[in-house]
Amino acid sequence: MYRTVHKEGQMTQVAVLGTGIMGAAMARNLLRNGHGVAVWNRTAARAEPLAADGAAVAASPAEAVRNADVVITMLNDAETALAVMDEAAPGLSAGQVWAQMGTVGVADVPRLARFADGHGLAFVDAPVQGTKQPAEQGKLIILAAGPQDARKVLEPVFGAVGGKTVWLDEDGAGGAGTRLKLAAVSYAISLTSVVAESVALAKGLGLDPSLLGEVLTGGPLDSPYLQVKMKAMLDGDFEPSFAVRNAEKNTRLIHDSAAAAGVRVDVNDAAGERFRRAIEQGHGDEDMAATYRASFAD
């Protein structure tokens, strides 16, 4: 039996391991909603500003997770998540809920679940759909799989960081959340690359690339996402919401998962090549809209 939700007026204790763009925003929303939050990040300087919001900044993962009801990992990949949870092990206790909310590969999820099982944790596979702005607004979409008892504990936590939770399965080890996340992020990654190529082509053909907006805006091919990414490319504003480096990593996860399922993902693979070219040009830490730059020689 896992820990239950506190009575009304009491707060859930949450440990957030990984306070990058997404993790920091999630921690702030948890604090705004009255939860107790301990944070840790490998680069401490990225966690320390959260102290001003009321978070307890831990010196180690073990310190962060001690006495937590819920442990959230928002880390770059499965290897990092496992390494950090291994460091956290001295502070873990049976009955805690581990919500693994970063993006990992489908084949990685069972390994994470085995670690949780070995430490008496309830494992919930819960990657999120959304980038910086919805994370800051508490409007992420959480794609989750995990046992019913853990869901009760997570309800106020997910309610603080997300606008919607889609529960997919009662067994987190099956990776239903991760599988849906990879399908969804494949759409976003591929669409960004398509927009980038169209804007770049207009420019390369000697046109003002803003004319593309005049053609597409208000028509059947228009979308809010198109408008946001096209504007970033036209303005040369690549402040990261979802970095090129992270997008490139995801194209590899998508490729590997698709290959294991016997599915070809040609557009995803081409997007990956563009992202790798942008990284080689020095744009890895810019928003993935900077795939636009990969259409030109620096």
Secondary structure as GFF3:
##gff-version 3
##sequence-region A 1 298
A	DSSP	beta_strand	13	17	.	.	.	ID=ss1
A	DSSP	alpha_helix	21	32	.	.	.	ID=ss2
A	DSSP	beta_strand	36	40	.	.	.	ID=ss3
A	DSSP	three_ten_helix	44	46	.	.	.	ID=ss4
A	DSSP	three_ten_helix	48	53	.	.	.	ID=ss5
A	DSSP	beta_strand	56	57	.	.	.	ID=ss6
A	DSSP	alpha_helix	61	65	.	.	.	ID=ss7
A	DSSP	beta_strand	70	73	.	.	.	ID=ss8
A	DSSP	alpha_helix	78	88	.	.	.	ID=ss9
A	DSSP	three_ten_helix	89	91	.	.	.	ID=ss10
A	DSSP	beta_strand	97	100	.	.	.	ID=ss11
A	DSSP	three_ten_helix	106	108	.	.	.	ID=ss12
A	DSSP	alpha_helix	109	118	.	.	.	ID=ss13
A	DSSP	beta_strand	122	125	.	.	.	ID=ss14
A	DSSP	beta_strand	128	129	.	.	.	ID=ss15
A	DSSP	alpha_helix	132	137	.	.	.	ID=ss16
A	DSSP	beta_strand	140	145	.	.	.	ID=ss17
A	DSSP	alpha_helix	148	161	.	.	.	ID=ss18
A	DSSP	beta_strand	162	169	.	.	.	ID=ss19
A	DSSP	three_ten_helix	172	174	.	.	.	ID=ss20
A	DSSP	alpha_helix	176	204	.	.	.	ID=ss21
A	DSSP	alpha_helix	210	216	.	.	.	ID=ss22
A	DSSP	alpha_helix	224	235	.	.	.	ID=ss23
A	DSSP	alpha_helix	244	260	.	.	.	ID=ss24
A	DSSP	alpha_helix	266	280	.	.	.	ID=ss25
A	DSSP	three_ten_helix	288	295	.	.	.	ID=ss26
###
